[in-house]
């Protein structure tokens, strides 16, 4: 055979190969996603289809190697990329290049009321996910904080469905623009950690739609979220991860969700229900690290060999499988095989800058008063602090030095750097002043951040630390107490709810004792939940910080010293006591639930372990406080500034299908600052259903306004936002009549009003 002949054969084969590759539309990055999905689906065998519907490791699901279709790499968020784990265990892989930036908690993001910061959050976080080789970001979370005892509330966005939905939309849009899918969680009614695997939620149809589904609906319709994670709990006797009425009926058919519904890890319990109930990717079943792979492998998943067998037997139609696979392929082509997916970056200074700014704007100033002439001749509030004014500053509290990026469950992060509050404060002083001027005493010991148990504490040690702090307080000119909650078990931690509404470790008694010694005391608290403050009248200044991430110390110091004027507003109501919350009016039935209730088994033969009843109905959070005429300690939307703002010229008129509103905000103080205007709507009376006194329907935050400067804020409220759910027609209904538009600095501080008639 001549060389020329060999060359001709090789060229011909290459041409055929090239034509074949070109014919594979699914591999063409320029082809529309739907064409790629349809083409890839047509080439897959049944076994390959089944393979992409369940995990192949702790945090990956399979692709199709034969066709060059990539796998999906997932990892926990929502505040940073989780440390790399071993392939099939929960043990760390012990990599040395997987340290990340810890971004502030979602409660902190919600407290900024700043959509632009949300967008920057999603962009920066997704860059870190991309650089780590991930395709799906497991977050954000929008479950409603109906109780302050929820151990996982710090991962969510507060008590109001409008705020929660609006604040995550830019986050999702920015992340997905970078080719990283957000996996919105936990769908749905996952509002407690107590008995989270076995509790059945009983809720009215109206509350389900108006409160609990609303933020998910907004993320689907407005942000176009690419994946959603099912929850562990039951609703109507069926697990949420394969609840046909919820997933197929509402999410996919009514809302038009075209992405993949992914189970929470271990949230799948039955093959038939998983197949027919809308689940698309099963994660975490069986392979919990306790069983050897030889005993129980990924082929034993409910959506693996068992599902393939049902299809081959004709018990599950291929159309159901093809719909699931299409959703998975759509996710793959949007992420791991997306030609526009960013390379990303890790631990960049730009990311730390975003982290710091979110922290600064999320910190809420709850109290800032003068000490009074009898105690201090000062004529101005204690904050902002002039550090050089005080010769001896004492910092007290475990959270002043504790890493709050550790613990909490799946949101635990391995960080490259964490700036503590004590480090942030000491950085203000020169090296030769630092130790002498700012002293530190723990005051209490909080134990280790354990996931599944509480670290036992020694009472003698606690008393010793308390007495040490009180002794040092006698010589202090200023005390900064840094405490609150942490991410230990039975505090802000996955898989457990709080045991008490009080601050742990005897902090309330310690704060009172410190304030009695030195009235110049600033209390700084961290945590994702409200708490009791029996000492509130004994201290002049109070800041609540949620969890601020890697730049915690810098953000806090900038606010304490006035480099940044606080502008955070509460996304939750702080009650004086637990019994004041709306759910608490109904006893244990409303939380944490009761056992012993007879229930019929579902199609899988499962019976819920307990029942919880949302008897407060739609009156969650501030809605319920107003219904029961209960005065909160600090209302929803509350937050002070170092300056003051004046509201003027309220306008509201109907244009097309929306109510257009505007308000002038003027800085009337002497310090630059930002203000968030909250627009609530009071609906006309309805004889058939009881409506809340008012509901949040719009909000906007000013730019930083200089003294005497003003800005006109304009917002649009779609008329459909004024609808209530009608349980007779199972549809949204908008009442006719006069609607009062309320412009407020908080839910109880209404500054201006306007009226529109529908």
C-alpha angles and dihedrals in degrees: 000000000000123000089241091055092048090050091051092052092048091048091050092050091048090050091051090048091049092050090049093051091047089051090058098090093181089068094050106100090196094056118098112267094241091055090049091050093049093047095047092047091054091056099049126099120225091255091052090050091053091047094063092052097071141038125280094189138002092286108012136075121203130264125197108271093186090061097036092248109151129231124246117251113204133183140177122269153129097144100026144336111294121239113272113267131203116272097260108010139064090242120115114258087220096228117170097213102054101087113126146179113276107220121204119277119269090250086061091049090050089050090060091062083203119135093187091058089048089055091049090047092055093045096049096042093049090052088059091048091050093049090051089054096251127146103185126047108205097223176021106155125213104175110142119253098230092156130034088218093072106119092206099047092107088071091057137068106248139264103310121081094207094053092043093050096043095047095054097046096080090041090056095043093051095046094048092046085064092053096258116125117222115220104209112213153251106356105220153355091345093147101141139036096211107106089347093164096051111027120112114211118220110198136154119257089241096052090045092058102033098043116013105032095036100086091045090051091051092050091051099044101033104030099028093225112206101214139015131200120224121228131240100235130088128249119189088356096302129103114254095232091069104020106145097198093050102038104031099025102043110013102041105025105032098033098032096231107178100181134088125287106216123195121238108250106287093000095123116091109163137034098216094047092045091051097046099028099068104261112148105178124026115209134181102009117149096337095097096137092257096094127057116247089240089060100042123008138168091274086068093062117121089245095045127066093347091057094045089052092053091051093050089050090054093244094116116043119233089235090071091050093047092052091053094046091048089056092049092047090048088055092048093051091047093051127010093028096035109122090206096054109127124242088224132194138247131227094350120168088242089061092049088050091055090046091053095046093050089049093050094050093043096055109103121213103213101172136012116164141156115261093229131247094272092061103025132007090219114129096195131066118272093251137101093048126224097207094193089060092071123067097193119033119180121201114199130184142070093250090062089077105014121109105238092187089076125079126016097111123260093006093063111126138203104220134196092214138003120189109206124210091251091052091048093053095044091050088069091068132066118258095256092051100042105086096036097048104040113042126183136214122174093215090196141016118241100190129223124322098250120174103210106027143028117257106238114241129213111235091206091055091048092052092048092053091047093051091047090055093047091050092052090046090066091070097039124109090195134016124205110191113199112188140106126125129336137195098272123128112286092022124066094339138119117253096027139063126218119275097211140023088222125091110265130239095038093289096147092057090045093051092051092049092049092048090051090056098040119016091194094087131141115199116208119185133188126199146101096248140056119254142188119279109194087162097053094112091050098060128063099207136037132176125183115205109178103202113320102190128215095343095048096124095047095046093047093046092050091054095043092052097042098247082124123028110225115251104165120128126201115261088193137043118254109214126199090234137005092251090065094069115101095240091052091067088076102050128221093338088071094043138040089354136234136264132217096056112142113240136172116245116250125235090283092052092250124146120193116248094223143002129230123191122208092210094161084070112188092349096097121150116335091004090063096042088058093044093053093036091236116159111226124218088233119002129228111278094022122143134140130220136203086247136042133243134210124210119212145159102028113197131184128168138152119254114177109306096347142069109231113208133182138178135182115234118195127187103230096177136078099254130070114250150146130249131199115214114206119203115206126183126215110203127212117265118278119201093204101051136024112240128201116261087245140346133205110254105159142008138180135183124218125231114252104296121208119221110295091006118127137196131197112227117205124192138172124221112195108224089232087067087070093062126114126207114258110211093197096056095025088227140105115269130191117206121222120233141067119336118196114218110209122198111201146169087214137355090274099034103073111175105177140012140202133178131221127182124219 
